[in-house]
Amino acid sequence: MTAQLIDGKAFAATVRASVAEHVARLKSDHGITPGLAVVLVGEDPASQVYVRSKGKQTLEVGMKSVEHKLDAETSEADLLRLIDQLNNDDSIHGILVQLPLPKHLNEDLVINAIHPSKDVDGFHISNVGLLGTGQKSMVPCTPLGCLMMLRDYHGSLSGMDAVVIGRSNIVGKPMAQLLLNDSCTVTIAHSRTRDLADVVRRADIVVAAVGRPQMVPGDWIKPGATVIDVGINRIDKPEGGTRLVGDVDFESCAAVAGAITPVPGGVGPMTIACLLANTVTACCRANGLEEPQGLTA
């Protein structure tokens, strides 16, 4: 391996420490405690683990944590009623509805019921539009985490050639917009891109967010490029059991790249750290206070 490892776990710890400092200052100087409400509908095991982790980390940085666990049969009207209550609760600055939702619930309707200023996931259509036009918005957590790590490693991203593999609303599209806002030349590639390997080989920055295990081999990577692997895929091990891998083939890519994120321990830890950062940002905006430096796009 020749590439420098971008340690997302260590970077996320730094972000959480910065969030904790801002929270302490909000409490001491203004008597304000940022509050995050997480809504979980149903009993999806992965979602339950994720929500527990969010709640734990929220409390660790000194913020107020509220969890609403609803039955899988909860009606859309009841869920929307809860969101309306949280929208009007001044002690709650961030609202997150854990996805996926049970099939009888309209995810778009639910997400867009959250007030844009409290939409710490950055999925509300108003925040999508604001980000797309370069205005102040709440930014999706995973792309924000990727951007933070890229800025930390490179400093300025201006003029760099970036390829984002994947066009999801959650990662691919907002990631491309964030890179464009930082003056990169951006290509969005996907499964139907012609000559995908050649497109990727041009990039100084490769963000892989396509959801296919080890799809990107090392011979697609430009020597010295920075590789951000957003994928989290579980595959079988030859000797039995399973292991986690990303969307890039780590060993072959690390032999060529200048820097690379591992899986696990790369982008993943940054997602919750950025959720906490977004909640502090939302709290500051709601109270007309200066936003925390280094925690926003």
C-alpha positions in Angstrom: 0.0 0.0 0.0 1.4 3.4 -1.0 -1.7 5.6 -0.4 -2.1 7.6 2.7 -5.0 6.3 4.8 -7.7 8.9 5.6 -8.8 7.8 9.0 -12.5 8.7 9.2 -12.8 7.3 12.8 -10.2 9.7 14.1 -11.5 12.6 12.0 -15.0 12.0 13.3 -13.7 12.1 16.9 -12.2 15.6 16.1 -15.5 16.7 14.7 -17.4 15.5 17.8 -14.9 17.3 20.1 -15.5 20.5 18.1 -19.3 20.0 18.4 -19.0 19.5 22.2 -17.0 22.7 22.5 -19.7 24.6 20.6 -22.5 23.0 22.7 -20.7 24.0 25.9 -20.4 27.6 24.7 -24.0 27.7 23.7 -25.0 26.6 27.2 -22.6 28.9 29.1 -23.0 32.0 27.0 -26.6 31.8 25.9 -28.3 29.2 28.1 -29.2 27.1 25.0 -29.0 23.4 24.7 -29.2 22.1 21.1 -31.8 19.3 20.8 -32.0 16.4 18.3 -35.2 14.3 17.9 -34.9 11.0 16.1 -38.1 9.2 15.0 -37.9 5.4 14.4 -40.9 3.6 12.9 -40.9 -0.1 13.1 -38.2 -2.5 14.4 -35.7 -2.8 11.6 -32.6 -4.2 13.4 -30.0 -2.1 11.5 -32.1 1.1 12.1 -32.4 0.3 15.8 -28.6 0.0 16.1 -28.1 3.2 14.2 -30.6 5.1 16.3 -29.0 3.9 19.6 -25.7 5.1 18.3 -27.1 8.5 17.4 -28.7 8.9 20.8 -25.5 7.9 22.6 -23.3 10.3 20.7 -25.8 13.1 21.0 -25.7 12.9 24.8 -21.9 12.5 24.8 -21.5 15.9 23.2 -23.8 17.5 25.7 -26.9 17.9 23.5 -30.5 17.0 24.3 -31.5 13.7 22.8 -35.2 12.7 22.2 -36.2 9.4 20.6 -39.7 8.5 19.4 -40.1 4.8 18.7 -43.4 4.1 16.8 -45.0 0.8 15.9 -44.6 -0.4 12.3 -48.3 0.0 11.8 -48.3 3.7 12.7 -50.5 5.6 10.3 -49.1 8.4 8.1 -51.4 10.9 9.8 -50.1 10.0 13.2 -46.5 10.3 12.0 -47.1 13.6 10.4 -48.8 14.8 13.6 -45.7 14.0 15.6 -43.5 15.8 13.1 -45.7 18.8 13.3 -45.3 18.8 17.1 -41.5 18.6 16.8 -41.5 21.4 14.2 -43.2 23.6 16.8 -41.1 22.5 19.8 -38.5 25.3 20.4 -36.3 22.9 22.4 -35.8 20.7 19.3 -33.4 22.1 16.6 -32.9 19.0 14.5 -35.4 16.3 13.4 -34.4 13.1 11.8 -36.9 10.4 10.6 -34.9 7.1 10.3 -35.1 5.6 6.8 -36.3 3.2 5.4 -39.9 3.6 6.5 -42.5 0.9 6.3 -43.9 0.5 2.8 -47.3 2.1 3.6 -45.7 5.4 4.5 -44.7 7.9 1.8 -41.1 8.8 2.5 -41.1 12.0 0.3 -44.2 13.3 2.1 -42.8 12.5 5.5 -39.4 14.1 4.8 -40.9 17.2 3.3 -43.2 17.6 6.4 -40.0 18.4 8.5 -39.4 22.1 8.6 -36.4 22.8 6.4 -34.5 24.6 9.2 -34.8 21.5 11.3 -34.0 19.0 8.5 -30.6 17.9 9.8 -30.5 15.1 7.2 -30.6 17.7 4.4 -33.2 15.7 2.4 -36.1 18.3 2.3 -36.8 19.5 -1.2 -36.1 23.1 -0.1 -32.7 22.2 1.2 -32.0 20.3 -2.0 -32.9 23.4 -4.0 -30.9 25.8 -1.8 -27.8 23.5 -2.1 -28.2 23.3 -5.8 -28.3 27.1 -6.2 -25.3 27.6 -3.8 -27.3 29.1 -1.0 -27.2 28.4 2.7 -28.9 25.1 3.4 -28.8 22.0 5.6 -26.4 19.6 3.9 -26.8 15.8 3.8 -24.5 14.3 6.4 -22.5 11.7 4.4 -21.6 14.1 1.6 -20.7 16.7 4.2 -18.4 14.3 5.9 -16.7 13.4 2.6 -16.2 17.1 1.9 -14.7 17.8 5.3 -12.2 15.0 4.8 -11.3 16.2 1.3 -10.8 19.8 2.5 -8.7 18.6 5.4 -6.4 16.5 3.2 -6.1 18.9 0.2 -6.9 22.4 1.6 -8.3 24.0 -1.5 -10.2 21.8 -4.0 -10.4 24.6 -6.6 -9.7 23.4 -10.1 -9.5 19.7 -9.3 -11.2 17.1 -11.5 -13.7 15.1 -9.5 -15.8 12.0 -10.5 -18.7 10.9 -8.3 -19.8 7.4 -9.1 -23.5 7.1 -8.2 -26.4 9.5 -8.6 -28.6 8.9 -5.5 -30.4 11.8 -3.9 -28.8 10.9 -0.5 -25.1 10.9 -1.6 -24.3 11.1 -5.3 -26.2 14.3 -6.3 -25.4 16.4 -3.2 -21.8 15.3 -3.2 -21.4 16.5 -6.8 -23.1 19.8 -5.9 -20.8 20.3 -2.9 -17.7 19.6 -5.0 -19.0 22.0 -7.7 -19.5 24.7 -5.0 -15.9 24.2 -4.0 -14.9 24.9 -7.7 -14.1 21.4 -8.8 -14.8 20.2 -12.3 -17.4 17.5 -11.6 -18.6 14.5 -13.5 -21.4 12.3 -12.2 -21.0 8.8 -13.4 -23.2 5.7 -12.9 -23.9 2.2 -14.1 -24.8 3.3 -17.6 -21.9 5.6 -18.1 -20.0 4.7 -21.3 -16.3 4.0 -20.8 -16.7 4.3 -17.1 -13.1 3.2 -16.4 -11.7 6.0 -18.7 -14.0 8.6 -17.0 -12.7 7.6 -13.6 -9.0 7.6 -14.7 -9.2 11.4 -15.4 -10.2 12.2 -11.8 -8.0 13.8 -9.1 -10.8 12.9 -6.7 -13.0 9.8 -6.9 -16.0 9.4 -4.7 -17.5 5.9 -5.0 -21.1 5.8 -3.9 -22.7 3.2 -6.2 -23.6 0.4 -3.8 -21.7 -2.4 -5.6 -19.0 -4.3 -3.6 -15.4 -3.7 -4.9 -16.7 -2.4 -8.2 -13.8 0.0 -8.8 -10.4 -1.7 -9.4 -7.0 -0.1 -9.0 -6.4 0.2 -12.7 -9.3 2.7 -12.9 -7.5 5.1 -10.5 -5.2 7.9 -11.7 -1.9 7.7 -9.9 -1.9 9.9 -6.8 -5.7 10.5 -6.9 -7.8 10.7 -3.7 -10.3 8.0 -3.3 -13.4 8.4 -1.0 -15.2 5.1 -0.6 -18.8 5.6 0.6 -19.9 2.0 0.0 -20.7 -0.4 2.9 -21.3 -3.9 1.5 -21.3 -7.2 3.4 -19.8 -10.1 1.4 -19.0 -13.7 2.2 -15.5 -14.7 3.2 -14.0 -17.9 1.5 -13.3 -19.4 5.0 -16.9 -18.7 6.1 -18.6 -15.8 7.7 -18.8 -12.3 6.2 -16.8 -9.1 6.0 -17.5 -5.4 5.1 -16.1 -4.0 1.9 -16.5 -0.7 0.1 -17.4 0.1 -3.5 -13.7 0.1 -4.4 -11.2 -2.8 -4.3 -9.2 -1.4 -1.5 -5.9 -3.3 -2.0 -5.5 -2.5 -5.7 -6.7 1.1 -5.4 -4.5 1.8 -2.4 -1.4 0.7 -4.4 -2.1 3.5 -6.9 -4.0 6.3 -5.1 -2.4 9.1 -3.1 -4.9 8.9 -0.4 -7.9 6.6 0.4 -10.6 5.9 3.0 -10.9 2.4 4.4 -14.1 0.4 4.9 -15.0 0.2 7.7 -13.5 3.2 9.5 -13.6 5.8 6.7 -16.7 7.6 5.7 -19.1 5.7 8.0 -18.1 7.3 11.3 -18.4 10.8 9.7 -22.1 10.5 9.1 -23.2 10.7 12.7 -20.5 13.2 13.5 -21.9 15.5 10.8 -25.5 14.9 12.0 -24.4 16.4 15.3 -22.6 19.2 13.5 -25.8 20.0 11.5 -27.8 20.1 14.7 -25.5 22.7 16.3 -25.6 24.7 13.0 -29.4 24.5 13.0 -29.5 25.7 16.7 -27.2 28.6 15.9 -29.3 29.7 12.9 -32.6 29.4 14.9 -31.2 31.7 17.5 -29.5 34.2 15.2 -26.0 33.2 16.4 -22.7 32.9 14.5 -22.5 29.4 12.9 -19.7 27.1 14.0 -16.6 27.4 11.8 -15.4 24.2 10.1 -18.6 22.3 10.7 -20.6 23.5 7.6 -20.2 23.4 3.9 
